[in-house]
Amino acid sequence: MDIPRKLGILIYTAVPAIVGGGIVYHFFGSYLQVGIFEVLLFIAALGIIRN
């Protein structure tokens, strides 16, 4: 996988991180759950990029 495609995937996962973080905070009301969500999304993005 070339570098522009990897950067595109990272940008593509940045939008769900921002919007999804707001949704998670709305439902749970705590930044701890938002942090867990962000870490899981980051791990998923790294898994996609490494393949």
Secondary structure, DSSP 8 states (H G I E B T S, - for coil): --HHHHHHHHHHHHHHHHHHHHHHHHHH--HHHHHHHHHHHHHHHHHHHH-
